[in-house]
Amino acid sequence: MPIIIAALLTLSFELKKELDKNPSLPIVSQATIKSYVLKGAAADMQEYGRMVKSDIEVYAGFYVVAMVAIGGGTLIGAFFYW
């Protein structure tokens, strides 16, 4: 999930740069998609997305460590997560 959030934040920022260069970009210039791109590229949304991504990483890390400690997961699984 954190990887998906990071990818969406980066994608919205990059699409915003492309929209600034070419406002009539074929798919991205549609009103619905354009509003999502502009909202995702805003500085406050980028900061909020980074915060949520970090929180999810911490919570999932606690979960993985707890699962390894009680035997619900393997140490290799925890290493693959990180």
Secondary structure as UniProt FT lines:
FT   HELIX           2..21
FT   TURN            23..24
FT   TURN            26..29
FT   HELIX           31..41
FT   HELIX           43..70
FT   HELIX           75..81
//
